[in-house]
């Protein structure tokens, strides 16, 4: 195989039987993969130990929320699966359960961090294997892997209970399985890709978009007997029909399905009849193999929301899920496509660094040029769908993202970190292409320099690894990790300081009994007060919350915590403050944002 074929052409396919026999002859884990696993484990542990002493592993408020959700499944006034809620997807919290019962693992955040550390190692290995099977060059695969594994923002996020690393690992599992399916035509890889897409869809909502993109790739690659125009037309029609049906049901209700679904089925029936002679049955089988797994996650989550909260889309329009809770009227990106585009582009560069971004763009251009018309190029390209997804999300006002250039602060800056996945692949491919160029130049008959010239193809990859390491050391030393700067700044705001003060007072003075407090917006108090969750009555307390809110003393409530922040008063304050329902309670502490009441037993006895 020539140098050009090494990078631009897919590996020759083996018959299924020969592929299996070849796999049996090879070790289950190659020596190179073992090295990657060992290095990734070492880097993961060192990074965790670096961030742990200062409490930075649980600096994010959302990190504490994830821990609270998992802990309540085991310890709550009404424990059980229902405590998983209906806003955040359940897989990360389910994976935290094995250690969440332990007080140290819970309060330190390790119960969640260890899940993300394992996901980091898995993602690192999958990136390496993806690049090796794409380029067949170990050094190029190592260079791309280093870009991911040594990124300081990745290293910080994998040390926290935040869910990004689990999403990254499942994304890479899906695209790796799809790449290997395209290269070998082995159905087990397709099943693995579908299962990874399912896990991704149960981790973060970005996985839903990726599942649609990967399903389109499966359809396109399955229509291998048709010319490119027909494949694109069929793929576009089927994908657009699925999206329109989903959007119609989401916006107009299930009644819309009565019109949209039959129309889509009629169009599909016409396509099936028109192209029946082109192995359409095989195409359907492959599409169903992946598609059923790909859509199982979103459908299961909608059924869960319907069963628990009475609406299939409660995760989008429920009382604690409305975009208006996070996106205020001052968001500059809303309905401004240029600011939306620039905001996400800045967030991407801040997470990846300018050098990595430039190299990734250069690698993408080379990738598109060398892989034009080759089906195995599509899995990696699906990762790029995250960029337009977030741009549209900002434009529509679904989620906020603040960058310093527009807001003079950081908020949700980690949203840009997902672009590290396509970036590291493109940089690895760029290193392989440069190695090909140097290999051809090395072929000149220079016998005296031949030994030195043998190392030339590896130089671009070695340079990439060294550059990634230097960037990591520089940012770790200077503290320029944007995903860490955000929660560090957040902890010093007046709102955060008031919540910390309330938590510290409760931790010092709580003497047992049930505590009534809304969880939403008060996660810092619920977590840092160290009050047992089985003694906290909150909006997730099944058949207890509403009665306790309407008659606290009659339901054994000993403590009441209200958030009095002028622009963000909680439900307890709105229901009880100034009411005769708390006549039997005395105010024991307050600050600008919180007031705490204790049941006055002496007055009751009197």
C-alpha positions as CSV (number, residue, x, y, z in Angstrom):
1,X,0.0,0.0,0.0
2,X,1.4,3.4,-1.0
3,X,1.9,6.3,1.4
4,X,-1.0,8.1,-0.2
5,X,-3.3,5.1,0.2
6,X,-2.3,4.9,3.8
7,X,-4.1,8.1,4.5
8,X,-6.7,8.5,1.9
9,X,-8.1,5.1,1.1
10,X,-10.0,2.7,3.4
11,X,-8.3,-0.5,4.4
12,X,-9.1,-3.5,2.3
13,X,-12.1,-5.4,3.5
14,X,-11.7,-9.0,4.5
15,X,-14.5,-11.5,4.3
16,X,-16.3,-11.9,7.6
17,X,-14.8,-15.4,8.2
18,X,-11.2,-14.2,7.5
19,X,-11.8,-11.1,9.6
20,X,-12.8,-13.2,12.6
21,X,-9.9,-15.6,12.2
22,X,-7.5,-12.7,11.9
23,X,-9.0,-11.2,15.0
24,X,-8.4,-14.5,16.9
25,X,-4.8,-14.5,15.9
26,X,-4.2,-11.0,17.2
27,X,-4.0,-10.3,21.0
28,X,-7.2,-8.9,22.4
29,X,-5.4,-5.6,23.4
30,X,-2.4,-4.6,21.3
31,X,0.8,-3.5,23.1
32,X,0.3,0.1,21.8
33,X,-3.2,0.2,23.2
34,X,-1.9,-1.1,26.5
35,X,0.6,1.8,26.6
36,X,-2.2,4.3,25.8
37,X,-4.3,2.9,28.6
38,X,-1.5,3.0,31.1
39,X,-0.5,6.6,30.2
40,X,-4.1,7.8,30.3
41,X,-4.7,6.2,33.7
42,X,-1.6,7.9,35.0
43,X,-2.4,11.3,33.6
44,X,-6.0,11.0,34.9
45,X,-4.9,10.3,38.5
46,X,-2.3,13.0,38.5
47,X,-4.8,15.5,37.2
48,X,-7.3,14.6,39.9
49,X,-4.7,14.9,42.6
50,X,-3.7,18.3,41.2
51,X,-7.3,19.7,41.4
52,X,-8.6,17.8,44.5
53,X,-6.8,19.6,47.4
54,X,-8.4,23.0,46.7
55,X,-11.9,21.6,46.4
56,X,-11.9,22.4,42.7
57,X,-13.3,19.0,41.7
58,X,-16.7,20.2,43.1
59,X,-16.4,23.9,42.2
60,X,-19.2,23.8,39.8
61,X,-22.7,24.1,41.2
62,X,-23.9,21.6,38.7
63,X,-21.4,19.1,40.0
64,X,-23.0,19.2,43.4
65,X,-26.4,18.9,41.7
66,X,-25.4,15.7,40.0
67,X,-24.1,14.3,43.3
68,X,-27.4,15.3,45.0
69,X,-29.5,13.6,42.4
70,X,-27.5,10.3,42.7
71,X,-27.5,10.4,46.5
72,X,-31.2,10.9,46.7
73,X,-31.8,7.7,44.8
74,X,-30.3,5.9,47.8
75,X,-30.9,8.4,50.7
76,X,-33.9,10.7,50.6
77,X,-37.2,11.1,52.5
78,X,-38.7,9.2,49.5
79,X,-35.8,7.3,47.9
80,X,-36.0,5.4,44.6
81,X,-35.5,5.7,40.9
82,X,-38.0,8.6,40.8
83,X,-35.3,10.8,42.3
84,X,-33.5,10.7,39.0
85,X,-35.8,13.5,38.0
86,X,-36.7,14.5,34.5
87,X,-34.4,17.3,33.4
88,X,-30.8,15.9,33.5
89,X,-30.5,12.7,31.6
90,X,-30.0,9.7,34.0
91,X,-27.0,7.7,32.9
92,X,-24.3,9.7,34.8
93,X,-26.3,9.6,38.0
94,X,-26.9,5.8,37.6
95,X,-23.1,5.3,37.2
96,X,-22.4,7.2,40.4
97,X,-24.6,4.9,42.5
98,X,-21.9,2.3,43.4
99,X,-20.0,4.9,45.5
100,X,-22.5,7.6,46.3
101,X,-23.5,5.9,49.6
102,X,-20.1,6.6,51.0
103,X,-19.9,10.0,52.8
104,X,-16.3,10.8,51.7
105,X,-17.0,9.8,48.1
106,X,-20.1,11.9,48.1
107,X,-18.9,15.1,49.8
108,X,-15.5,15.0,48.0
109,X,-17.2,14.4,44.7
110,X,-15.1,11.3,44.0
111,X,-18.3,9.2,43.5
112,X,-18.9,11.3,40.3
113,X,-15.3,12.1,39.5
114,X,-14.2,8.4,39.2
115,X,-17.0,7.9,36.6
116,X,-15.6,10.7,34.5
117,X,-12.0,9.5,35.0
118,X,-12.9,6.1,33.6
119,X,-14.7,7.8,30.7
120,X,-11.6,9.9,30.1
121,X,-9.4,6.8,29.8
122,X,-12.0,5.1,27.5
123,X,-12.3,8.2,25.3
124,X,-8.5,8.5,25.0
125,X,-8.2,4.9,23.9
126,X,-11.0,5.2,21.4
127,X,-9.5,8.3,19.9
128,X,-6.2,6.5,19.5
129,X,-7.8,3.4,17.9
130,X,-10.0,5.6,15.7
131,X,-6.9,7.4,14.3
132,X,-4.9,4.3,13.9
133,X,-7.5,2.6,11.9
134,X,-8.0,5.7,9.9
135,X,-4.3,6.4,9.1
136,X,-2.5,3.2,10.0
137,X,0.2,5.4,11.6
138,X,1.0,5.0,15.3
139,X,2.7,8.3,15.7
140,X,-0.1,10.2,14.0
141,X,-2.6,8.5,16.2
142,X,-0.5,9.3,19.3
143,X,-0.3,13.0,18.2
144,X,-4.1,13.3,17.9
145,X,-4.6,11.5,21.1
146,X,-2.2,13.8,23.0
147,X,-4.2,16.8,21.8
148,X,-7.2,15.4,23.6
149,X,-5.6,13.7,26.6
150,X,-3.3,16.7,27.5
151,X,-5.8,19.5,27.0
152,X,-6.0,21.3,30.4
153,X,-9.8,21.8,30.2
154,X,-10.3,18.1,29.5
155,X,-8.0,17.2,32.4
156,X,-10.0,19.5,34.7
157,X,-13.4,18.3,33.6
158,X,-12.5,14.6,33.9
159,X,-11.6,15.3,37.6
160,X,-15.1,16.6,38.3
161,X,-18.6,15.0,38.5
162,X,-19.6,17.0,35.4
163,X,-21.0,14.9,32.6
164,X,-19.0,16.1,29.6
165,X,-16.4,13.3,29.6
166,X,-19.0,10.6,29.7
167,X,-20.6,12.2,26.7
168,X,-17.2,12.4,24.9
169,X,-16.5,8.7,25.5
170,X,-19.9,7.6,24.3
171,X,-19.6,9.8,21.2
172,X,-16.2,8.4,20.3
173,X,-17.6,4.8,20.9
174,X,-20.3,5.5,18.4
175,X,-18.1,7.1,15.7
176,X,-15.4,4.4,16.2
177,X,-17.9,1.6,15.8
178,X,-19.3,3.2,12.7
179,X,-15.8,3.7,11.2
180,X,-14.9,0.0,11.8
181,X,-18.3,-1.1,10.4
182,X,-17.6,0.9,7.2
183,X,-14.1,-0.6,6.9
184,X,-15.1,-4.2,7.7
185,X,-18.8,-4.5,7.0
186,X,-19.1,-6.5,10.3
187,X,-22.5,-6.1,11.9
188,X,-21.1,-6.3,15.5
189,X,-19.4,-2.9,15.0
190,X,-22.7,-1.5,13.9
191,X,-24.3,-2.8,17.0
192,X,-21.6,-1.4,19.1
193,X,-22.0,2.0,17.5
194,X,-25.7,1.9,18.1
195,X,-25.3,0.9,21.7
196,X,-22.8,3.8,22.2
197,X,-25.2,6.2,20.6
198,X,-27.9,4.9,23.0
199,X,-25.6,5.6,26.0
200,X,-24.7,9.0,24.6
201,X,-28.4,9.9,24.2
202,X,-28.9,9.0,27.9
203,X,-26.0,11.2,29.0
204,X,-26.5,14.6,27.5
205,X,-29.0,16.0,25.0
206,X,-26.2,16.7,22.4
207,X,-26.2,12.9,21.9
208,X,-29.7,13.2,20.4
209,X,-28.4,15.3,17.5
210,X,-25.4,13.0,17.1
211,X,-27.7,10.0,16.8
212,X,-29.6,11.7,14.0
213,X,-26.4,12.5,12.2
214,X,-25.0,9.0,12.6
215,X,-28.2,7.4,11.4
216,X,-28.0,9.5,8.2
217,X,-24.4,8.2,7.8
218,X,-25.5,4.6,8.2
219,X,-28.2,5.1,5.6
220,X,-25.8,6.8,3.1
221,X,-23.1,4.2,3.5
222,X,-25.7,1.3,3.1
223,X,-26.8,2.6,-0.3
224,X,-23.5,1.6,-1.8
225,X,-25.0,0.4,-5.1
226,X,-26.4,3.8,-6.0
227,X,-24.5,6.8,-7.3
228,X,-23.6,9.7,-5.0
229,X,-26.5,12.0,-6.0
230,X,-29.2,9.3,-5.3
231,X,-27.6,8.4,-2.0
232,X,-27.6,12.0,-0.9
233,X,-31.2,12.6,-2.1
234,X,-32.5,9.5,-0.2
235,X,-30.5,10.3,2.9
236,X,-31.6,13.9,2.9
237,X,-35.3,12.9,2.4
238,X,-35.3,10.3,5.1
239,X,-33.4,12.4,7.6
240,X,-35.5,15.5,6.9
241,X,-38.7,13.4,7.3
242,X,-37.6,12.2,10.7
243,X,-36.7,15.6,11.9
244,X,-39.9,17.2,10.7
245,X,-41.9,14.5,12.3
246,X,-40.1,15.0,15.6
247,X,-40.3,18.8,15.5
248,X,-44.0,18.6,14.5
249,X,-44.8,16.4,17.5
250,X,-42.7,18.5,19.8
251,X,-44.3,21.8,18.7
252,X,-47.8,20.8,17.8
253,X,-48.4,17.8,19.9
254,X,-49.0,14.1,19.1
255,X,-51.9,15.1,16.9
256,X,-49.3,16.3,14.3
257,X,-48.2,12.8,14.0
258,X,-51.5,11.9,12.3
259,X,-50.6,14.1,9.4
260,X,-46.8,14.1,9.3
261,X,-46.0,10.4,10.0
262,X,-48.4,9.0,7.2
263,X,-46.9,11.5,4.7
264,X,-43.4,10.4,5.6
265,X,-44.3,6.8,5.3
266,X,-45.9,7.3,1.9
267,X,-42.7,9.0,0.7
268,X,-40.6,6.2,2.1
269,X,-42.8,3.6,0.4
270,X,-42.2,5.4,-2.9
271,X,-38.5,5.3,-2.4
272,X,-38.5,1.7,-1.5
273,X,-40.4,0.8,-4.6
274,X,-38.2,3.0,-6.8
275,X,-34.9,1.5,-5.5
276,X,-36.1,-2.0,-4.5
277,X,-33.6,-3.6,-6.8
278,X,-30.6,-2.0,-5.1
279,X,-30.4,-4.3,-2.0
280,X,-33.0,-2.2,-0.2
281,X,-33.7,-5.0,2.2
282,X,-30.1,-5.0,3.4
283,X,-30.2,-1.2,3.7
284,X,-33.3,-1.4,5.9
285,X,-31.7,-4.1,8.1
286,X,-28.6,-2.0,8.7
287,X,-30.7,1.2,9.3
288,X,-33.0,-0.6,11.8
289,X,-30.0,-2.2,13.5
290,X,-28.5,1.2,14.3
291,X,-31.6,3.3,14.3
292,X,-33.6,1.4,16.9
293,X,-30.7,1.7,19.4
294,X,-30.2,5.3,18.4
295,X,-33.8,6.4,19.1
296,X,-34.3,4.2,22.1
297,X,-32.7,6.6,24.5
298,X,-34.8,9.7,23.6
299,X,-38.0,7.6,23.4
300,X,-37.3,6.0,26.8
301,X,-36.7,9.4,28.3
302,X,-40.0,10.8,26.9
303,X,-41.9,7.8,28.3
304,X,-40.2,8.4,31.7
305,X,-41.1,12.1,31.7
306,X,-44.7,11.2,30.7
307,X,-45.0,8.6,33.4
308,X,-43.4,10.6,36.2
309,X,-44.3,14.2,35.4
310,X,-47.4,13.8,33.2
311,X,-45.8,15.1,29.9
312,X,-43.5,13.5,27.4
313,X,-41.6,16.9,27.0
314,X,-41.4,17.9,30.6
315,X,-37.6,17.9,30.2
316,X,-38.1,20.8,27.9
317,X,-41.1,22.7,29.1
318,X,-41.5,21.6,32.8
319,X,-41.5,23.9,35.8
320,X,-37.7,23.4,36.3
321,X,-36.7,23.0,32.7
322,X,-37.9,26.1,30.9
323,X,-35.2,28.0,29.0
324,X,-36.4,31.2,30.7
325,X,-35.0,29.9,33.9
326,X,-31.4,30.3,32.5
327,X,-31.8,32.7,29.6
328,X,-32.7,36.3,30.5
329,X,-33.6,39.2,28.4
330,X,-30.0,40.5,28.3
331,X,-28.6,37.6,26.3
332,X,-27.0,39.2,23.3
333,X,-26.9,36.0,21.2
334,X,-30.6,35.5,21.2
335,X,-32.0,36.1,17.6
336,X,-28.6,37.4,16.6
337,X,-26.9,34.9,14.3
338,X,-23.6,36.7,14.2
339,X,-23.1,37.0,17.9
340,X,-24.3,33.4,18.3
341,X,-21.7,32.2,15.8
342,X,-18.9,34.4,17.3
343,X,-19.8,33.4,20.9
344,X,-19.5,29.7,20.1
345,X,-16.4,30.2,18.0
346,X,-14.7,32.1,20.9
347,X,-15.8,29.4,23.4
348,X,-14.2,26.8,21.1
349,X,-10.9,28.6,20.8
350,X,-10.8,29.3,24.5
351,X,-11.2,25.6,25.3
352,X,-8.9,24.3,22.5
353,X,-6.3,27.2,22.4
354,X,-5.6,29.2,19.1
355,X,-2.8,26.9,18.0
356,X,-4.9,23.7,18.3
357,X,-7.8,25.4,16.5
358,X,-5.6,26.6,13.6
359,X,-4.1,23.1,13.2
360,X,-7.5,21.5,13.4
361,X,-8.9,23.7,10.6
362,X,-5.8,22.9,8.5
363,X,-6.3,19.2,9.2
364,X,-10.0,19.5,8.2
365,X,-9.1,21.0,4.9
366,X,-6.6,18.3,4.2
367,X,-9.1,15.7,5.4
368,X,-11.8,16.9,3.0
369,X,-9.4,17.0,0.1
370,X,-7.8,13.6,0.6
371,X,-11.0,11.8,1.7
372,X,-13.4,13.3,-1.0
373,X,-15.9,10.7,-2.0
374,X,-14.7,8.1,0.6
375,X,-17.4,6.8,2.9
376,X,-15.1,6.2,5.8
377,X,-14.7,10.0,6.1
378,X,-18.2,10.5,7.4
379,X,-18.0,9.2,11.0
380,X,-15.5,11.9,12.0
381,X,-17.4,14.6,10.2
382,X,-20.6,13.9,12.2
383,X,-18.8,15.3,15.3
384,X,-18.7,18.7,13.6
385,X,-22.5,18.8,13.9
386,X,-22.0,20.0,17.5
387,X,-20.9,23.4,16.2
388,X,-24.1,24.4,14.3
389,X,-26.1,22.7,17.1
390,X,-24.8,25.1,19.7
391,X,-25.0,28.1,17.4
392,X,-28.7,27.4,16.9
393,X,-29.2,26.7,20.6
394,X,-27.8,30.2,21.4
395,X,-29.7,31.9,18.6
396,X,-33.0,30.3,19.8
397,X,-32.4,31.2,23.4
398,X,-32.4,27.6,24.6
399,X,-29.2,27.9,26.7
400,X,-26.9,30.7,27.6
401,X,-23.2,30.8,26.9
402,X,-21.1,33.8,28.1
403,X,-17.6,34.6,26.8
404,X,-15.5,37.4,28.1
405,X,-15.5,39.4,24.8
406,X,-19.3,40.0,25.1
407,X,-20.2,39.6,28.8
408,X,-16.9,40.1,30.7
409,X,-17.5,36.8,32.4
410,X,-17.6,33.1,31.7
411,X,-20.8,31.0,31.8
412,X,-21.2,27.5,30.3
413,X,-17.9,28.0,28.6
414,X,-17.4,24.2,28.7
415,X,-20.0,23.9,25.9
416,X,-17.1,24.7,23.5
417,X,-15.0,21.8,24.7
418,X,-16.9,19.1,22.7
419,X,-15.1,20.5,19.6
420,X,-11.9,18.9,20.9
421,X,-13.1,15.6,19.5
422,X,-13.1,16.5,15.8
423,X,-10.1,18.7,16.4
424,X,-7.9,15.9,17.7
425,X,-8.9,13.6,14.8
426,X,-8.1,16.3,12.2
427,X,-4.8,17.1,13.8
428,X,-3.9,13.4,13.9
429,X,-4.9,13.1,10.2
430,X,-2.8,16.2,9.4
431,X,0.2,14.6,11.1
432,X,-0.3,11.4,9.0
433,X,-0.5,13.5,5.8
434,X,2.7,15.3,6.7
435,X,4.3,12.0,7.4
436,X,3.4,10.9,3.9
437,X,4.9,14.0,2.4
438,X,8.1,13.5,4.3
439,X,8.2,9.8,3.4
440,X,8.2,10.7,-0.3
441,X,10.9,13.2,0.2
442,X,12.9,10.7,2.2
443,X,12.8,8.2,-0.7
444,X,15.7,10.1,-2.4
445,X,18.8,7.8,-2.5
446,X,20.9,9.5,0.2
447,X,22.6,6.5,1.8
448,X,24.7,8.4,4.2
449,X,21.8,10.2,5.8
450,X,19.4,7.3,5.5
451,X,19.4,6.4,9.2
452,X,18.5,10.0,10.2
453,X,15.9,10.3,7.4
454,X,14.1,7.2,8.7
455,X,12.7,9.3,11.6
456,X,11.4,12.1,9.4
457,X,7.8,10.9,9.0
458,X,7.4,10.8,12.8
459,X,8.6,14.4,13.3
460,X,5.2,16.1,12.8
461,X,3.5,13.7,15.3
462,X,6.3,14.1,17.8
463,X,6.1,17.9,17.4
464,X,2.3,17.7,18.0
465,X,2.8,15.7,21.2
466,X,5.4,18.1,22.5
467,X,3.3,21.1,21.7
468,X,0.3,19.5,23.5
469,X,2.4,18.8,26.5
470,X,3.8,22.4,26.6
471,X,0.3,23.9,26.3
472,X,-0.9,21.7,29.2
473,X,2.0,22.6,31.5
474,X,1.7,26.3,30.6
475,X,-2.0,26.5,31.4
476,X,-1.8,24.4,34.5
477,X,1.0,26.6,35.8
478,X,-0.7,29.9,34.9
479,X,-4.2,29.0,35.9
480,X,-5.5,29.8,32.5
481,X,-8.0,27.0,32.3
482,X,-11.3,28.6,31.3
483,X,-13.5,25.7,32.5
484,X,-12.0,26.2,36.0
485,X,-12.0,30.0,35.9
486,X,-15.8,30.0,35.5
487,X,-16.6,28.2,38.7
488,X,-13.8,30.0,40.6
489,X,-15.3,33.3,39.7
490,X,-18.8,32.0,40.4
491,X,-17.9,31.1,44.0
492,X,-17.0,34.7,44.8
493,X,-20.3,36.3,43.6
494,X,-22.5,37.8,46.3
495,X,-25.2,35.2,45.6
496,X,-22.8,32.3,46.1
497,X,-21.3,33.8,49.2
498,X,-24.7,34.2,50.8
499,X,-25.6,30.6,50.0
500,X,-22.3,29.4,51.5
501,X,-22.9,31.4,54.6
502,X,-26.4,29.8,55.0
503,X,-24.9,26.4,54.5
504,X,-22.2,27.0,57.1
505,X,-24.7,28.2,59.7
506,X,-26.9,25.2,59.2
507,X,-23.9,22.9,59.4
508,X,-23.0,24.4,62.7
509,X,-26.4,24.7,64.3
510,X,-28.7,22.0,62.8
511,X,-29.8,19.7,65.6
512,X,-31.9,17.2,63.8
513,X,-35.5,17.1,62.5
514,X,-37.1,17.7,59.1
515,X,-35.9,20.7,57.0
516,X,-38.2,22.2,54.4
517,X,-36.3,23.8,51.5
518,X,-36.7,24.0,47.8
519,X,-33.8,22.2,46.0
520,X,-33.8,24.2,42.8
521,X,-31.5,27.2,43.2
522,X,-30.4,26.0,46.7
523,X,-28.1,23.1,45.8
524,X,-25.2,24.8,47.5
525,X,-27.1,24.9,50.8
526,X,-28.4,21.4,50.5
527,X,-25.0,19.9,49.7
528,X,-22.6,22.0,51.9
529,X,-24.9,22.0,55.0
530,X,-24.2,18.2,55.3
531,X,-27.8,17.8,56.5
532,X,-28.9,14.2,55.7
533,X,-31.0,14.1,52.6
534,X,-33.5,11.9,54.3
535,X,-34.2,14.8,56.6
536,X,-34.7,17.3,53.7
537,X,-38.2,17.8,52.3
538,X,-38.0,19.3,48.8
539,X,-40.0,19.5,45.6
540,X,-39.0,15.9,44.8
541,X,-40.4,14.5,48.0
542,X,-43.2,12.4,46.7
543,X,-46.6,13.3,48.2
544,X,-44.8,15.1,51.1
545,X,-43.7,18.4,49.5
546,X,-47.1,20.0,48.8
547,X,-48.7,19.0,52.2
548,X,-45.6,20.2,54.1
549,X,-45.6,23.5,52.2
550,X,-49.3,24.1,53.1
551,X,-48.9,23.1,56.8
552,X,-45.3,22.8,57.9
553,X,-45.9,22.3,61.6
554,X,-48.6,19.8,61.0
555,X,-46.2,17.6,59.0
556,X,-43.3,17.6,61.5
557,X,-41.1,20.3,59.8
558,X,-38.5,21.6,62.4
559,X,-36.6,23.9,60.1
560,X,-37.5,26.1,57.2
561,X,-35.1,27.7,54.7
562,X,-36.2,30.4,52.4
563,X,-34.3,32.1,49.6
564,X,-35.3,35.8,49.7
565,X,-33.1,37.1,46.8
566,X,-35.2,39.9,45.3
567,X,-35.0,38.6,41.7
568,X,-35.1,34.9,42.5
569,X,-37.4,34.1,45.4
570,X,-38.0,30.4,45.9
571,X,-41.3,28.6,46.3
572,X,-41.0,28.3,50.1
573,X,-40.7,32.0,50.4
574,X,-43.6,32.7,48.1
575,X,-45.8,30.2,50.0
576,X,-44.8,30.9,53.6
577,X,-43.1,34.2,54.2
578,X,-45.3,36.5,56.2
579,X,-48.0,33.8,56.5
580,X,-49.7,32.6,59.7
581,X,-48.5,29.1,58.7
582,X,-45.2,29.9,60.3
583,X,-46.5,31.5,63.5
584,X,-45.0,28.6,65.4
585,X,-41.5,29.2,64.1
586,X,-38.9,31.7,65.1
587,X,-36.3,33.3,62.9
588,X,-32.9,32.2,63.9
589,X,-30.7,33.5,61.1
590,X,-30.8,35.6,58.0
591,X,-28.6,37.4,55.5
592,X,-29.3,39.2,52.2
593,X,-30.5,36.1,50.4
594,X,-31.6,33.6,53.0
595,X,-33.7,33.4,56.1
596,X,-33.9,30.4,58.4
597,X,-36.6,29.5,60.8
598,X,-36.7,26.9,63.6
599,X,-39.8,25.4,65.1
600,X,-40.4,27.0,68.5
601,X,-41.1,24.1,70.8
602,X,-41.2,26.2,73.9
603,X,-44.0,28.4,72.5
604,X,-45.9,25.4,71.4
605,X,-45.8,23.8,74.9
606,X,-46.8,27.1,76.5
